[in-house]
């Protein structure tokens, strides 16, 4: 488990966009690929990667494959946001792993605990 001090040491994160996690906002998403973060006042709920952010937003909104995330989305704490970082397919896995390791999202089942796994 990542401790609080480690989470504070995470460097700046440049997001390429962010929208409220509501169906009407899906039109604001690019159809390109990247790594996405779903978060609310609890912090980062889920981090994933995709080749189509627009489609993945709708998939998660309609029915997430992850039971923990489904529960968190049904019981939000504040506003749920969907943020993304645009990335080419060959960059997505390393970025996703680093963010999961550094931000310790509540609903991701896989944890990357060392930089050797990146």
C-alpha positions in Angstrom: 0.0 0.0 0.0 1.3 3.4 -0.9 1.6 5.7 2.2 0.4 9.2 2.3 3.9 10.7 2.2 4.6 8.8 -1.0 1.4 10.2 -2.6 2.5 13.7 -1.7 5.8 13.2 -3.5 4.1 12.4 -6.8 5.3 15.0 -9.3 3.2 17.4 -11.3 0.6 15.7 -13.5 -0.2 17.4 -16.8 -3.8 16.4 -17.8 -4.9 16.9 -21.4 -8.5 17.3 -20.3 -11.1 16.7 -17.6 -15.0 16.5 -17.7 -17.7 15.6 -15.2 -18.5 11.9 -15.4 -21.9 12.4 -16.9 -23.2 11.1 -20.3 -23.8 14.6 -21.8 -20.0 15.3 -21.4 -18.8 12.4 -23.5 -18.9 14.6 -26.6 -16.1 16.6 -25.1 -13.7 13.6 -25.2 -11.2 12.9 -27.9 -11.5 9.6 -29.8 -7.8 9.1 -29.5 -6.0 6.9 -27.0 -4.5 7.6 -23.7 -4.6 6.9 -20.0 -7.6 8.0 -18.0 -8.4 8.7 -14.3 -11.8 8.6 -12.7 -11.8 10.5 -9.4 -14.0 12.2 -6.8 -13.4 13.7 -3.3 -12.1 10.3 -2.1 -9.2 10.7 -4.5 -8.4 8.6 -7.5 -10.9 5.8 -8.0 -9.6 4.1 -11.1 -6.9 4.4 -13.7 -7.0 2.7 -17.1 -5.7 2.9 -20.6 -7.5 2.8 -23.9 -7.1 3.4 -27.6 -10.4 5.3 -27.7 -11.2 7.6 -24.7 -14.6 8.6 -26.0 -15.7 4.9 -26.3 -14.2 4.0 -22.9 -16.0 6.8 -21.1 -19.3 5.5 -22.4 -18.4 1.9 -21.5 -17.5 2.8 -17.9 -20.6 5.0 -17.6 -23.0 2.3 -19.0 -21.6 -0.6 -17.1 -18.1 -0.9 -15.7 -16.5 -4.4 -15.7 -15.0 -3.6 -12.2 -17.4 -4.2 -9.3 -15.5 -1.9 -7.0 -15.7 0.9 -9.5 -19.4 0.2 -10.2 -20.1 0.6 -6.5 -18.0 3.8 -6.2 -19.8 5.3 -9.3 -23.2 4.6 -7.7 -22.2 6.1 -4.4 -20.1 9.2 -5.3 -18.6 11.5 -2.8 -18.9 14.9 -4.5 -18.6 15.2 -8.2 -17.0 12.3 -10.2 -14.6 13.5 -12.9 -13.0 11.8 -15.8 -9.6 13.1 -16.7 -7.2 12.0 -19.4 -3.6 12.2 -20.7 -3.2 11.6 -24.4 -0.6 9.0 -25.2 0.4 6.7 -28.0 -0.3 3.0 -27.7 3.3 2.2 -27.0 3.4 4.7 -24.1 0.1 3.9 -22.4 1.2 0.8 -20.4 4.2 2.5 -18.7 2.2 5.6 -17.9 -0.7 3.6 -16.6 1.5 1.5 -14.3 3.4 4.6 -13.0 0.1 6.4 -12.2 -1.3 3.3 -10.5 1.8 2.9 -8.4 2.0 6.5 -7.5 -1.7 7.4 -6.9 -2.9 4.0 -5.5 -6.4 4.2 -7.0 -9.1 2.7 -4.7 -10.8 0.5 -7.3 -7.8 -0.9 -9.3 -7.2 -4.5 -8.4 -3.7 -4.6 -9.8 -1.0 -2.7 -7.8 2.5 -1.9 -9.1 4.7 -1.4 -6.0 8.1 -0.9 -7.5 9.6 1.1 -10.3 11.0 -2.2 -11.8 7.4 -3.1 -12.8 7.1 0.0 -14.9 
